[in-house]
Amino acid sequence: MKLAETRAVVTGGASGLGAATASWLVKQGAQVTILDRDPRGRNFAEEIGAHFAETDVTDEASVTRAIETASAAMGGITACVNCAGIVTGEKTVGRDGPHKLDSFRRTIEINLIGSFNVLRLAAVEMAKNPGEDKGVIINTASVAAYDGQAGQAAYAASKAGIAGMTLPIARDLARSGIRVMAIAPGIFGTPMLRSLPQDVQDSLAAEVTYPKRLGEPVEFARLVGTIIESAYLNGEVIRIDGALRMR
């Protein structure tokens, strides 16, 4: 699949890794529709030359409308990149008592169930495409799926779920000619992380094996592009983390 012929939906595309991915894909000639619950994403979409659909990834009706809108605007969908997600920091038992069940549930609902909700509906549209290679789904996991830190029970569980469902969904969708991949990023210099004090950023970068720096969001976007173009990549989770192994 050529990037210039790609018609992609990118969730969480109004900020962070999603925004970097949407912007980079447009620059490569792809058509992109940003799916984000933040209505300000519409301005960003207009700025980079993308389409926009206000979307709550946890709501079936909302995603159904968004997929229909994206497919109509782009003449179909060939790639789905799930970047929407939240980070929760909370100990299993902390000073104020046990981990709040609502915050654990919300993290799973957005990060894991939200990704599945979008990909399953996008896959229906992809299956309508002609040819053998009908589309590719790329979900965002995290190194936390493998070595999550204290206070990351909810986040790590949600990302481990992303990693764990990659192969079975790839097997499910094989007969439809749809590939399924996941990316597990390490510590990336998103606007949120770049807002931290420099000494904190330096401390995080020092944990990376090599190169000792934060990942650049465009590096994530380029990996998305590689996966889209490489038809033999399927059913795998790729770490992009500078060999970081969290202690």
C-alpha positions as CSV (number, residue, x, y, z in Angstrom):
1,M,0.0,0.0,0.0
2,K,1.4,3.3,-1.1
3,L,1.3,6.3,1.4
4,A,0.1,8.6,-1.4
5,E,-2.9,6.4,-2.0
6,T,-3.7,5.8,1.7
7,R,-7.0,6.9,3.2
8,A,-6.5,6.9,7.0
9,V,-8.5,7.6,10.1
10,V,-6.4,8.6,13.1
11,T,-8.0,8.7,16.5
12,G,-6.6,11.1,19.1
13,G,-5.2,13.0,16.1
14,A,-5.7,16.4,17.6
15,S,-2.7,16.1,19.9
16,G,0.5,14.2,20.7
17,L,1.5,11.1,18.7
18,G,-1.8,11.2,16.9
19,A,-1.3,14.7,15.7
20,A,2.2,14.0,14.6
21,T,1.0,10.9,12.7
22,A,-1.9,12.8,11.0
23,S,0.3,15.6,9.9
24,W,3.1,13.4,8.6
25,L,0.7,11.2,6.6
26,V,-0.8,14.3,5.0
27,K,2.7,15.4,4.0
28,Q,3.2,12.1,2.3
29,G,0.1,12.6,0.2
30,A,-2.3,10.5,2.2
31,Q,-5.9,11.5,2.9
32,V,-6.5,11.7,6.6
33,T,-9.6,12.1,8.8
34,I,-8.9,13.0,12.4
35,L,-11.2,11.4,15.0
36,D,-11.1,13.2,18.3
37,R,-13.4,14.2,21.1
38,D,-11.8,17.7,21.3
39,P,-13.7,19.9,18.8
40,R,-10.6,22.1,18.6
41,G,-9.2,19.3,16.5
42,R,-11.2,20.7,13.6
43,N,-8.9,23.7,13.5
44,F,-5.8,21.5,13.5
45,A,-7.3,19.3,10.7
46,E,-8.0,22.4,8.6
47,E,-4.4,23.6,9.3
48,I,-2.8,20.4,8.0
49,G,-5.3,19.7,5.2
50,A,-7.2,16.8,6.9
51,H,-10.8,16.0,7.5
52,F,-12.3,15.9,11.0
53,A,-15.0,14.1,12.8
54,E,-15.8,14.8,16.5
55,T,-15.7,11.4,18.1
56,D,-16.0,9.6,21.4
57,V,-14.2,6.4,20.8
58,T,-16.1,4.7,23.7
59,D,-19.5,5.3,22.1
60,E,-20.6,3.0,19.3
61,A,-23.0,5.5,17.7
62,S,-20.4,8.2,17.7
63,V,-17.8,6.0,16.1
64,T,-20.3,4.7,13.6
65,R,-21.1,8.2,12.4
66,A,-17.4,9.1,12.3
67,I,-16.4,6.1,10.2
68,E,-19.3,6.9,7.8
69,T,-18.2,10.5,7.6
70,A,-14.6,9.6,7.0
71,S,-15.4,7.0,4.4
72,A,-17.6,9.4,2.5
73,A,-15.1,12.2,2.7
74,M,-12.1,10.1,1.5
75,G,-13.8,7.6,-0.8
76,G,-13.2,4.7,1.6
77,I,-10.8,3.8,4.4
78,T,-7.5,1.8,4.0
79,A,-5.8,2.5,7.3
80,C,-6.9,2.9,10.9
81,V,-4.4,4.3,13.4
82,N,-5.6,4.3,17.0
83,C,-3.7,6.9,19.1
84,A,-6.5,8.0,21.4
85,G,-5.8,7.3,25.1
86,I,-5.3,8.6,28.6
87,V,-2.7,8.0,31.3
88,T,-3.7,7.1,34.8
89,G,-1.3,7.3,37.7
90,E,-2.7,5.6,40.8
91,K,-1.4,3.1,43.3
92,T,-3.3,-0.2,43.9
93,V,-3.5,0.8,47.6
94,G,-2.4,4.4,48.3
95,R,-2.5,6.8,51.2
96,D,-6.2,7.5,50.5
97,G,-7.2,3.9,50.2
98,P,-7.6,1.5,47.3
99,H,-7.3,2.4,43.6
100,K,-10.6,4.0,42.4
101,L,-12.5,1.5,40.4
102,D,-14.0,4.2,38.2
103,S,-10.6,5.5,37.1
104,F,-9.4,1.9,36.4
105,R,-12.6,1.2,34.4
106,R,-12.3,4.6,32.5
107,T,-8.7,3.8,31.4
108,I,-9.6,0.4,30.1
109,E,-12.7,1.9,28.4
110,I,-10.8,4.5,26.5
111,N,-7.5,2.9,25.8
112,L,-8.5,-0.7,25.1
113,I,-12.2,-0.9,24.4
114,G,-12.1,2.4,22.5
115,S,-9.4,1.1,20.2
116,F,-11.4,-2.1,19.6
117,N,-14.6,-0.2,19.0
118,V,-12.9,1.9,16.3
119,L,-11.0,-0.9,14.6
120,R,-13.9,-3.2,14.3
121,L,-16.1,-0.6,12.6
122,A,-13.2,0.6,10.4
123,A,-12.6,-3.0,9.4
124,V,-16.1,-3.3,8.0
125,E,-15.3,-0.4,5.7
126,M,-11.9,-1.7,4.7
127,A,-13.4,-5.1,3.8
128,K,-15.3,-3.3,1.0
129,N,-12.1,-2.3,-0.7
130,P,-11.1,-4.0,-4.0
131,G,-7.9,-6.0,-4.3
132,E,-6.0,-8.3,-2.0
133,D,-4.5,-5.9,0.5
134,K,-7.6,-4.1,1.7
135,G,-6.3,-2.3,4.7
136,V,-4.2,-2.1,7.8
137,I,-5.0,-1.4,11.5
138,I,-2.3,0.1,13.7
139,N,-3.0,0.3,17.5
140,T,-0.9,2.1,20.1
141,A,0.3,-0.1,22.9
142,S,3.2,1.0,25.2
143,V,6.4,-0.3,26.9
144,A,4.2,-0.2,30.0
145,A,2.5,-3.3,28.6
146,Y,5.7,-5.2,29.4
147,D,7.4,-3.3,32.3
148,G,4.8,-1.0,33.8
149,Q,5.8,1.2,36.7
150,A,4.3,1.6,40.2
151,G,1.0,3.4,39.9
152,Q,0.4,2.2,36.3
153,A,-1.8,-0.8,36.9
154,A,-4.7,0.6,34.9
155,Y,-2.6,2.0,32.1
156,A,-0.4,-1.1,31.8
157,A,-3.4,-3.3,31.8
158,S,-5.0,-1.3,29.0
159,K,-1.8,-1.4,26.9
160,A,-1.2,-5.1,27.6
161,G,-4.7,-5.7,26.2
162,I,-3.7,-3.8,23.0
163,A,-0.6,-6.0,22.7
164,G,-2.5,-9.2,23.5
165,M,-5.3,-8.7,21.0
166,T,-3.0,-7.9,18.1
167,L,-2.4,-11.5,16.9
168,P,-6.0,-12.9,17.3
169,I,-7.5,-9.9,15.5
170,A,-4.9,-10.3,12.7
171,R,-6.0,-13.9,12.4
172,D,-9.7,-12.9,12.4
173,L,-9.3,-10.4,9.7
174,A,-6.8,-12.3,7.5
175,R,-9.6,-13.6,5.3
176,S,-10.7,-10.0,4.7
177,G,-7.2,-9.0,3.6
178,I,-6.7,-6.7,6.6
179,R,-3.5,-6.6,8.5
180,V,-3.3,-5.7,12.3
181,M,-0.2,-4.3,14.0
182,A,0.6,-2.4,17.2
183,I,3.4,0.0,18.2
184,A,4.7,0.1,21.7
185,P,6.3,3.5,22.2
186,G,8.7,4.3,25.0
187,I,9.2,7.9,26.3
188,F,8.3,10.4,23.6
189,G,8.6,14.1,23.5
190,T,5.0,15.0,23.1
191,P,3.8,18.5,24.0
192,M,2.6,17.2,27.3
193,L,5.9,15.7,28.3
194,R,7.9,18.6,26.9
195,S,6.0,20.9,29.3
196,L,7.7,19.2,32.2
197,P,10.8,20.8,33.8
198,Q,14.0,20.2,31.8
199,D,15.6,18.3,34.7
200,V,12.7,15.9,34.7
201,Q,13.0,15.4,30.9
202,D,16.7,14.8,31.2
203,S,16.2,12.3,34.0
204,L,13.7,10.4,31.8
205,A,16.1,10.5,28.8
206,A,18.9,9.1,30.9
207,E,16.9,5.9,31.4
208,V,17.0,5.2,27.6
209,T,19.8,2.8,26.5
210,Y,20.6,4.5,23.2
211,P,20.1,7.1,22.0
212,K,19.8,8.9,25.3
213,R,17.0,11.2,24.4
214,L,13.2,11.3,24.2
215,G,11.7,9.9,21.1
216,E,10.4,12.4,18.6
217,P,6.7,12.1,17.6
218,V,7.7,12.1,13.9
219,E,9.7,8.9,14.5
220,F,6.4,7.2,15.7
221,A,4.7,8.6,12.6
222,R,7.4,7.3,10.3
223,L,7.0,3.8,11.8
224,V,3.3,4.0,11.1
225,G,4.2,4.8,7.5
226,T,6.6,1.8,7.3
227,I,3.9,-0.5,8.6
228,I,1.4,0.8,6.1
229,E,3.8,0.3,3.2
230,S,5.1,-3.1,4.3
231,A,2.6,-5.7,3.4
232,Y,4.4,-8.6,5.2
233,L,4.2,-6.8,8.6
234,N,1.2,-8.4,10.4
235,G,0.2,-9.6,13.8
236,E,3.1,-8.1,15.6
237,V,3.8,-5.5,18.3
238,I,6.9,-3.3,17.5
239,R,8.7,-1.5,20.4
240,I,10.1,1.9,19.5
241,D,11.9,2.9,22.7
242,G,15.7,3.1,22.2
243,A,16.0,-0.2,24.0
244,L,14.5,1.3,27.1
245,R,13.6,-1.2,29.8
246,M,11.9,0.5,32.7
247,R,13.2,-0.4,36.1
